[in-house]
Amino acid sequence: MKKFLAGFLMGECAPLNLFLKSAMLLGFRLYIAYVFIMSGLTKIDNSFKVTSGTIDLFKYEYMPYLSESIATFSAYLASYAELILPILLIIGLFSRPAALALFILNAVAAYSLSQTDFASAAGHWQHITWGTMLAVIFAFGPGTLSIDKLLSNKWKNG
């Protein structure tokens, strides 16, 4: 009984590790993917090109002190990262690097937003929540419901 309680208190017992932890990590991955894909879709047009409005936002609001070419490159990089990296999270492939990259993107977005006239407390807390979820995915990995888990098992055993 003591061993069970010790494991339970530290989250090292079978029911938590086998089901709850993996379900929570999958939920985090799917929610974060949804948030970033929806954001990415607002930045592109029907032909998957970054819109001029997005480029202008990066040039004049988010990065007004940087050169036009760096702001344009950043608009493309952020827009496509918001569309590609969440797909990796959904399927659980290279989840830790994807979570780290989205964490950095989220931190830059939160900072940039705080420097604009339309910053809000609600937006601030949303970014903190997303950053925390991404940090959890990075720290604990994607869980057992992922391609990363399959690859890890294959590489460990072969």
MODELLER restraints for C-alpha pairs under 7 A, 6 or more apart:
rsr = mdl.restraints
at = mdl.atoms
rsr.add(forms.Gaussian(group=physical.xy_distance, feature=features.Distance(at['CA:4:A'], at['CA:13:A']), mean=6.94, stdev=0.5))
rsr.add(forms.Gaussian(group=physical.xy_distance, feature=features.Distance(at['CA:7:A'], at['CA:13:A']), mean=4.97, stdev=0.5))
rsr.add(forms.Gaussian(group=physical.xy_distance, feature=features.Distance(at['CA:22:A'], at['CA:143:A']), mean=4.68, stdev=0.5))
rsr.add(forms.Gaussian(group=physical.xy_distance, feature=features.Distance(at['CA:22:A'], at['CA:144:A']), mean=5.76, stdev=0.5))
rsr.add(forms.Gaussian(group=physical.xy_distance, feature=features.Distance(at['CA:22:A'], at['CA:145:A']), mean=6.47, stdev=0.5))
rsr.add(forms.Gaussian(group=physical.xy_distance, feature=features.Distance(at['CA:25:A'], at['CA:137:A']), mean=6.48, stdev=0.5))
rsr.add(forms.Gaussian(group=physical.xy_distance, feature=features.Distance(at['CA:25:A'], at['CA:142:A']), mean=5.94, stdev=0.5))
rsr.add(forms.Gaussian(group=physical.xy_distance, feature=features.Distance(at['CA:25:A'], at['CA:143:A']), mean=6.05, stdev=0.5))
rsr.add(forms.Gaussian(group=physical.xy_distance, feature=features.Distance(at['CA:26:A'], at['CA:142:A']), mean=6.89, stdev=0.5))
rsr.add(forms.Gaussian(group=physical.xy_distance, feature=features.Distance(at['CA:26:A'], at['CA:145:A']), mean=6.95, stdev=0.5))
rsr.add(forms.Gaussian(group=physical.xy_distance, feature=features.Distance(at['CA:28:A'], at['CA:133:A']), mean=6.12, stdev=0.5))
rsr.add(forms.Gaussian(group=physical.xy_distance, feature=features.Distance(at['CA:29:A'], at['CA:89:A']), mean=5.53, stdev=0.5))
rsr.add(forms.Gaussian(group=physical.xy_distance, feature=features.Distance(at['CA:29:A'], at['CA:90:A']), mean=6.06, stdev=0.5))
rsr.add(forms.Gaussian(group=physical.xy_distance, feature=features.Distance(at['CA:30:A'], at['CA:90:A']), mean=5.71, stdev=0.5))
rsr.add(forms.Gaussian(group=physical.xy_distance, feature=features.Distance(at['CA:32:A'], at['CA:130:A']), mean=6.76, stdev=0.5))
rsr.add(forms.Gaussian(group=physical.xy_distance, feature=features.Distance(at['CA:33:A'], at['CA:86:A']), mean=4.30, stdev=0.5))
rsr.add(forms.Gaussian(group=physical.xy_distance, feature=features.Distance(at['CA:33:A'], at['CA:87:A']), mean=6.84, stdev=0.5))
rsr.add(forms.Gaussian(group=physical.xy_distance, feature=features.Distance(at['CA:33:A'], at['CA:89:A']), mean=6.52, stdev=0.5))
rsr.add(forms.Gaussian(group=physical.xy_distance, feature=features.Distance(at['CA:33:A'], at['CA:90:A']), mean=6.53, stdev=0.5))
rsr.add(forms.Gaussian(group=physical.xy_distance, feature=features.Distance(at['CA:36:A'], at['CA:82:A']), mean=5.10, stdev=0.5))
rsr.add(forms.Gaussian(group=physical.xy_distance, feature=features.Distance(at['CA:36:A'], at['CA:83:A']), mean=6.88, stdev=0.5))
rsr.add(forms.Gaussian(group=physical.xy_distance, feature=features.Distance(at['CA:36:A'], at['CA:86:A']), mean=6.65, stdev=0.5))
rsr.add(forms.Gaussian(group=physical.xy_distance, feature=features.Distance(at['CA:37:A'], at['CA:82:A']), mean=5.68, stdev=0.5))
rsr.add(forms.Gaussian(group=physical.xy_distance, feature=features.Distance(at['CA:37:A'], at['CA:83:A']), mean=5.09, stdev=0.5))
rsr.add(forms.Gaussian(group=physical.xy_distance, feature=features.Distance(at['CA:37:A'], at['CA:86:A']), mean=6.62, stdev=0.5))
rsr.add(forms.Gaussian(group=physical.xy_distance, feature=features.Distance(at['CA:39:A'], at['CA:82:A']), mean=6.93, stdev=0.5))
rsr.add(forms.Gaussian(group=physical.xy_distance, feature=features.Distance(at['CA:40:A'], at['CA:79:A']), mean=5.21, stdev=0.5))
rsr.add(forms.Gaussian(group=physical.xy_distance, feature=features.Distance(at['CA:40:A'], at['CA:80:A']), mean=6.93, stdev=0.5))
rsr.add(forms.Gaussian(group=physical.xy_distance, feature=features.Distance(at['CA:40:A'], at['CA:82:A']), mean=4.90, stdev=0.5))
rsr.add(forms.Gaussian(group=physical.xy_distance, feature=features.Distance(at['CA:40:A'], at['CA:83:A']), mean=5.48, stdev=0.5))
rsr.add(forms.Gaussian(group=physical.xy_distance, feature=features.Distance(at['CA:43:A'], at['CA:50:A']), mean=5.77, stdev=0.5))
rsr.add(forms.Gaussian(group=physical.xy_distance, feature=features.Distance(at['CA:43:A'], at['CA:51:A']), mean=5.97, stdev=0.5))
rsr.add(forms.Gaussian(group=physical.xy_distance, feature=features.Distance(at['CA:43:A'], at['CA:54:A']), mean=5.63, stdev=0.5))
rsr.add(forms.Gaussian(group=physical.xy_distance, feature=features.Distance(at['CA:43:A'], at['CA:79:A']), mean=6.08, stdev=0.5))
rsr.add(forms.Gaussian(group=physical.xy_distance, feature=features.Distance(at['CA:44:A'], at['CA:50:A']), mean=4.31, stdev=0.5))
rsr.add(forms.Gaussian(group=physical.xy_distance, feature=features.Distance(at['CA:44:A'], at['CA:51:A']), mean=5.24, stdev=0.5))
rsr.add(forms.Gaussian(group=physical.xy_distance, feature=features.Distance(at['CA:45:A'], at['CA:51:A']), mean=6.03, stdev=0.5))
rsr.add(forms.Gaussian(group=physical.xy_distance, feature=features.Distance(at['CA:50:A'], at['CA:76:A']), mean=6.32, stdev=0.5))
rsr.add(forms.Gaussian(group=physical.xy_distance, feature=features.Distance(at['CA:54:A'], at['CA:75:A']), mean=6.57, stdev=0.5))
rsr.add(forms.Gaussian(group=physical.xy_distance, feature=features.Distance(at['CA:55:A'], at['CA:72:A']), mean=5.58, stdev=0.5))
rsr.add(forms.Gaussian(group=physical.xy_distance, feature=features.Distance(at['CA:55:A'], at['CA:75:A']), mean=5.56, stdev=0.5))
rsr.add(forms.Gaussian(group=physical.xy_distance, feature=features.Distance(at['CA:58:A'], at['CA:71:A']), mean=5.49, stdev=0.5))
rsr.add(forms.Gaussian(group=physical.xy_distance, feature=features.Distance(at['CA:58:A'], at['CA:72:A']), mean=6.93, stdev=0.5))
rsr.add(forms.Gaussian(group=physical.xy_distance, feature=features.Distance(at['CA:58:A'], at['CA:75:A']), mean=5.96, stdev=0.5))
rsr.add(forms.Gaussian(group=physical.xy_distance, feature=features.Distance(at['CA:59:A'], at['CA:68:A']), mean=6.15, stdev=0.5))
rsr.add(forms.Gaussian(group=physical.xy_distance, feature=features.Distance(at['CA:59:A'], at['CA:71:A']), mean=5.13, stdev=0.5))
rsr.add(forms.Gaussian(group=physical.xy_distance, feature=features.Distance(at['CA:59:A'], at['CA:72:A']), mean=6.87, stdev=0.5))
rsr.add(forms.Gaussian(group=physical.xy_distance, feature=features.Distance(at['CA:61:A'], at['CA:116:A']), mean=6.62, stdev=0.5))
rsr.add(forms.Gaussian(group=physical.xy_distance, feature=features.Distance(at['CA:62:A'], at['CA:112:A']), mean=5.28, stdev=0.5))
rsr.add(forms.Gaussian(group=physical.xy_distance, feature=features.Distance(at['CA:63:A'], at['CA:71:A']), mean=6.14, stdev=0.5))
rsr.add(forms.Gaussian(group=physical.xy_distance, feature=features.Distance(at['CA:85:A'], at['CA:98:A']), mean=5.44, stdev=0.5))
rsr.add(forms.Gaussian(group=physical.xy_distance, feature=features.Distance(at['CA:88:A'], at['CA:94:A']), mean=6.47, stdev=0.5))
rsr.add(forms.Gaussian(group=physical.xy_distance, feature=features.Distance(at['CA:88:A'], at['CA:95:A']), mean=6.22, stdev=0.5))
rsr.add(forms.Gaussian(group=physical.xy_distance, feature=features.Distance(at['CA:88:A'], at['CA:98:A']), mean=6.70, stdev=0.5))
rsr.add(forms.Gaussian(group=physical.xy_distance, feature=features.Distance(at['CA:89:A'], at['CA:95:A']), mean=5.29, stdev=0.5))
rsr.add(forms.Gaussian(group=physical.xy_distance, feature=features.Distance(at['CA:89:A'], at['CA:98:A']), mean=6.74, stdev=0.5))
rsr.add(forms.Gaussian(group=physical.xy_distance, feature=features.Distance(at['CA:91:A'], at['CA:146:A']), mean=6.09, stdev=0.5))
rsr.add(forms.Gaussian(group=physical.xy_distance, feature=features.Distance(at['CA:91:A'], at['CA:147:A']), mean=6.45, stdev=0.5))
rsr.add(forms.Gaussian(group=physical.xy_distance, feature=features.Distance(at['CA:92:A'], at['CA:142:A']), mean=6.02, stdev=0.5))
rsr.add(forms.Gaussian(group=physical.xy_distance, feature=features.Distance(at['CA:92:A'], at['CA:146:A']), mean=4.26, stdev=0.5))
rsr.add(forms.Gaussian(group=physical.xy_distance, feature=features.Distance(at['CA:92:A'], at['CA:147:A']), mean=5.14, stdev=0.5))
rsr.add(forms.Gaussian(group=physical.xy_distance, feature=features.Distance(at['CA:92:A'], at['CA:148:A']), mean=5.79, stdev=0.5))
rsr.add(forms.Gaussian(group=physical.xy_distance, feature=features.Distance(at['CA:93:A'], at['CA:146:A']), mean=6.81, stdev=0.5))
rsr.add(forms.Gaussian(group=physical.xy_distance, feature=features.Distance(at['CA:93:A'], at['CA:147:A']), mean=5.31, stdev=0.5))
rsr.add(forms.Gaussian(group=physical.xy_distance, feature=features.Distance(at['CA:93:A'], at['CA:148:A']), mean=5.22, stdev=0.5))
rsr.add(forms.Gaussian(group=physical.xy_distance, feature=features.Distance(at['CA:94:A'], at['CA:148:A']), mean=6.40, stdev=0.5))
rsr.add(forms.Gaussian(group=physical.xy_distance, feature=features.Distance(at['CA:95:A'], at['CA:141:A']), mean=6.76, stdev=0.5))
rsr.add(forms.Gaussian(group=physical.xy_distance, feature=features.Distance(at['CA:95:A'], at['CA:142:A']), mean=5.99, stdev=0.5))
rsr.add(forms.Gaussian(group=physical.xy_distance, feature=features.Distance(at['CA:96:A'], at['CA:137:A']), mean=6.68, stdev=0.5))
rsr.add(forms.Gaussian(group=physical.xy_distance, feature=features.Distance(at['CA:96:A'], at['CA:138:A']), mean=4.70, stdev=0.5))
rsr.add(forms.Gaussian(group=physical.xy_distance, feature=features.Distance(at['CA:96:A'], at['CA:141:A']), mean=5.95, stdev=0.5))
rsr.add(forms.Gaussian(group=physical.xy_distance, feature=features.Distance(at['CA:99:A'], at['CA:134:A']), mean=5.33, stdev=0.5))
rsr.add(forms.Gaussian(group=physical.xy_distance, feature=features.Distance(at['CA:99:A'], at['CA:137:A']), mean=6.45, stdev=0.5))
rsr.add(forms.Gaussian(group=physical.xy_distance, feature=features.Distance(at['CA:99:A'], at['CA:138:A']), mean=5.70, stdev=0.5))
rsr.add(forms.Gaussian(group=physical.xy_distance, feature=features.Distance(at['CA:100:A'], at['CA:138:A']), mean=6.31, stdev=0.5))
rsr.add(forms.Gaussian(group=physical.xy_distance, feature=features.Distance(at['CA:103:A'], at['CA:131:A']), mean=5.61, stdev=0.5))
rsr.add(forms.Gaussian(group=physical.xy_distance, feature=features.Distance(at['CA:103:A'], at['CA:134:A']), mean=5.85, stdev=0.5))
rsr.add(forms.Gaussian(group=physical.xy_distance, feature=features.Distance(at['CA:106:A'], at['CA:127:A']), mean=6.57, stdev=0.5))
rsr.add(forms.Gaussian(group=physical.xy_distance, feature=features.Distance(at['CA:106:A'], at['CA:131:A']), mean=6.60, stdev=0.5))
rsr.add(forms.Gaussian(group=physical.xy_distance, feature=features.Distance(at['CA:110:A'], at['CA:124:A']), mean=6.66, stdev=0.5))
rsr.add(forms.Gaussian(group=physical.xy_distance, feature=features.Distance(at['CA:110:A'], at['CA:127:A']), mean=6.09, stdev=0.5))
rsr.add(forms.Gaussian(group=physical.xy_distance, feature=features.Distance(at['CA:113:A'], at['CA:119:A']), mean=5.61, stdev=0.5))
rsr.add(forms.Gaussian(group=physical.xy_distance, feature=features.Distance(at['CA:143:A'], at['CA:149:A']), mean=6.97, stdev=0.5))
